[in-house]
Amino acid sequence: METQQDYNPQEQYDIPQVSKYLDLRVDWAFKYVFSKKEILLKLLNDILPPTITNLEYLPNEIPVMSEKDKRSTLDVICDSPEGKILVEMQRKHTADIDDRLAYYQATLVQRQVKRKSVTYRVKHVYILCITSYVRFHSVEPPKHKMLFSYDYRENETYELLENSKSSFYYLELSRMKERDWEKLRKNPERWCYLFKNMSKFASERDEPRDLHGFEDVLEAARVDTLSPEDMDNYQDMLSAVKREMRMARLYEKQQAEARMAEAEARGAKGKQIEIALRIVNEYGQSPEKAAEITGLKVSDFIAD
């Protein structure tokens, strides 16, 4: 059985590299490529259960209750006959990610309710979060599972709540370990591979028939088709992500060093406590004398 250690938590700090193709994990590139309706439709139909035939892009800023509230700008929000859909790319873990997604879901429901309406009629809301980090699972999932779905169910019977209108999907890129595109059989797996290995994916595909329906994605992600303005925007975002990742790595390193130093200090103090107790118990010296010799406080080794 796999363990959480099978996945490298440092993947969330991978620094994007300049190449011939956009890194879709970079915020600007993600929004740019998936602003093209046919590509977004392919992603959604490959991941979500309903067949989505058409969609309309919605404003991607969550409205605020007052000017003091923090504004949230999301990656992609769209409407379709099958439901409202939010798609988010999340490069690194934050402690409140699940809470934020729940808030966005509730907002998309609330937006559909007309004031003073007698009955609430709302479409299903689908939240799709594509994650570059290692998600924690309280129950170890199957080794090759990459797509996780959650909805409202009864705890014992797992009965789906009647008329439930909310579903959460997580596509976990960190769980993609296969290096050979041709061995992939399902499109969610292919999307994971593509998000992680765009340039490798492109360089290995010599004939259109090998692309398995991803031709438009590849074409949209070509750097040489960007306008000068778009290229500047991408480079600026790429530089910002690189700085953020380097700072995150430095912070992780400093935290690890601090934890190690703290552990060493606790170990050293433990040794001093042992010496102080021997001075008192074996050599008959007073606690005050033992404290003077070891540099400890009496309260460190003698309980009140």
N, C-alpha and C positions, 0 to 999 in steps of 0.2 A: 504493500500500500504506500502511496505517495505521502509525503509530509510537507509541511509548509516550507521546510528547508530545501525542498527540491526546486524552489523558485527563488531567483536572485532579487532581493529587494532593491539592489542598486540599479535595476533596469529603469526605475522611474527617474533616475538621474542621468540617463544616457544623453549625451550632448549631440544634438542634430548636426550633421555634416552637410556642407554645400555639395550638391551633386547635380546631375542633369534633370532630376525629378524632385518635386516638392515632397517634403516630409509631412505627411498628413497628420502627424501628431502635433505639429505646430499650429497654434490657434488660427493664424491668418490663412495658412494653406488649407486647413480643414474647412473653414467657412468658404473660401474661394472655390474649391472643388465641389463641395456639396451645395453650392448656390445654383448648380446646374441641375435642373429638375430630373432629367433622366437618370443621372448618377445617384441622386438621393432616392429616387424610386427603386433603383436596383438594390441599394443598401437596405432599405426598409423591407422590401419584399423578400430579401434573402434572410432577414433576421426575425421580423415580426410575423405573427400567425396570419393576420388577415391579408388578402390580396388587395393591394392598393393600386388603383388604376389611374388616379389623378390626385394632385395636391396643390395647395396654395400656400405660399410662404406668408408667415405672419411676422409682425414686428418682434424682434428678438430681445427687447428690453421689458423686464417685468415692471408693471406700473407700481408706483409707491403710494402709500396712504397720505404721506405728508412730505414736505421738502427736507425734513430732518432724516428721513429714512434712507438707507443705503440703496442705491440703484444697482440692479443686477442685469448685466448684459449676457445673454446666453448664446450658444453657438448657432443652433438651428431650431426654429419653431415653425410648424406647419399644420395646416388643416386639410383633412380629406373626408370623403363620405364615411370612411371607416372609423374616424376619430381624430382627436388632436394629438400631435406627436412632438415631443422634445428630444433632440439628439445633442448630447454633450460629449466632448472629448476631454478626459481628465488625465493629465500627464502624471501628477503625483498625488499621493494620499494626503487628505486633510481629515481631521477628526470629525468634522461636521458634514462630510459629503452626503451621507444618507439622509440626514436631516434637511439639507438644502434641496436635495432632489424631491423629498416629500413636500417641502414648501412649494417648489415649482409646480409639482403635480396639483396641489390644492389650489394654486393660483389659476392654473389652466381650467380647473373645474369651476372655480368662482367666476371667471370671466364669462362663462356660458350662461350664468343665471341672471335673468332679468329682474330688476328691482320690482318689488311688490307682486311678483309672480305667485300664483296660487300653488302651482306644481312646478317641480324642478325637472327639466328635461335636458339631460347633458349627454354628450358623446363620450365614448370611451377615451381615456387619456393614456397614452403609451409614453413611458420614459425609457429612452435608450442611452445608457452611459457606456462609452468605450474607454476602458481604463488601461493605462500603461503600468500601473503599480500592482503589487501583489495584494489582493484582497484577502482578508481573514475569513475563514469558514469555520463555524463551530463544529460542523460535521465534515470530515474529509470527503471531498467530491471525487468522482472517477478521474483517473489520471489525465485522460485526453479531453475532458469536458472544458469548454471555453465559454459557452453561452449559458447564463444563469437567468431564470425568470422567477419573479415573485408576484403574488397577488394576495387577495384577502380570502383566507380559508379558515374553516373551523379547525381548532387545534388537534382534536382527536380523530375525527372522521375525514379531515381534509376536504370537506365539502366546500365548494366555491360559494362565496357569499352571493345570494341571488341579486341579479342586476348590478354586480360589481362592475365599476367603470374605471378601474385603475390597474395598470400592470407596469412592473419595473423590470427592465432587462439590463444585464451587465455583460458586455463582451470583453473578456479579460485577455489582453494581448500577451501578458507575461506567461500565460499558460501554453502559448504556441512554441513548441520545441522542434517541430519538424522542419528540416532544412531543404527538403526536396518538394517542390511545388507539385510535381506529377503524382505524388503519393496522397495528396489531399483530395477528398471525395465530396466534401460538403462546402457550400459557399461561405458559411460563417467562418470556417477554418481558413478559406482562401482570403477573406477579408483581413483576418488576423495576420496572416503571412504578408499581405500587401501593406498593411499599416506599418509593420516592422521592417520590411525589406523591399521598399519600393524600387530602389535602384537595382538591386539584385534580381528582383522579379522582372524588371524591364530588360536587363541585359541578357537574361537567359531565354527570353521568348523570341524566337526567330521568325515564326510564322503566325499569322493571325489566328489560325485554328487552335493554337496552343493557349490562347488567352482566356478561354472558357467564359466569354462574355464580358471580360473586363477591359475591352479595347478603349471604350470611352473614358474610363477612369484613367488609364495610362496616358491617353492623349491630353486630357485636361490637366494632368500633373506635370507636363513638360515645362521646364523652366524657360526654354528658349522661345516659348510662345507668349510669355508674359510681356505686357507693355512696360515701358521704363518706369512708370509710376507704380505699377503692381510689383515690379522687381524691387523697387526701393522699399515698398511696404513689407515685402517678404523678408528682405535682408535685415530691416530694422527689427522685425519680430524675431528672426533667427538669432540676432545678436542679443536681444533681450532674454530669450530662452537660455542661451549659452551662459549669460551672466547669472541668471537665476539658478541654473543647474550647478554651476561652479560654487556659488554661495551655499547651496543646499548640501553639496558634498563636503565643503569646508565645515559647515555647521555640524554635520553628522560626525566628521572626524573629531572635531573639538568635543562633542558630547561623549564620544567613545573614550577619548583620552581623559576627560573629566571623570567618567565612571570608573576607569581603570585606576586613576589616582586616588579616588575615594575608596575603592576596594583595598588598595595597598595601604592607605592610611588606617582603615579599619583593622587590617591585619597587623600592622605595626602596633596599634593601640592595644589589640588583643594580647600581643606578646608582652607589652609593658604591664598589663593587668596581671598576667600570669606571674611575672617577676615580683610585682608588688605583693601578691597574695603569698608567695613563697617566703618573702622577707618577713611578713607578719606571722604566718603559720609555722614555718620551719625554723626561722631564726629568732623568733620572739620579739621582733622589733615592733614599735608602735606604728599604727596606720599613718601617723603624721610623718614619721621617719621614712616609711616606705614611699609616701607621696613625694617627699623631698628628693629621694634617690631617683625615682622613676620620672619625675616631672608631671605626675598625674595629680588629679584632685582626689581627696579621700573618698568622695562620693562616687568616683569612677569605679572603685573596686570594693567598697564597703557599703552595704545597703543601710538605709536609715533604720 
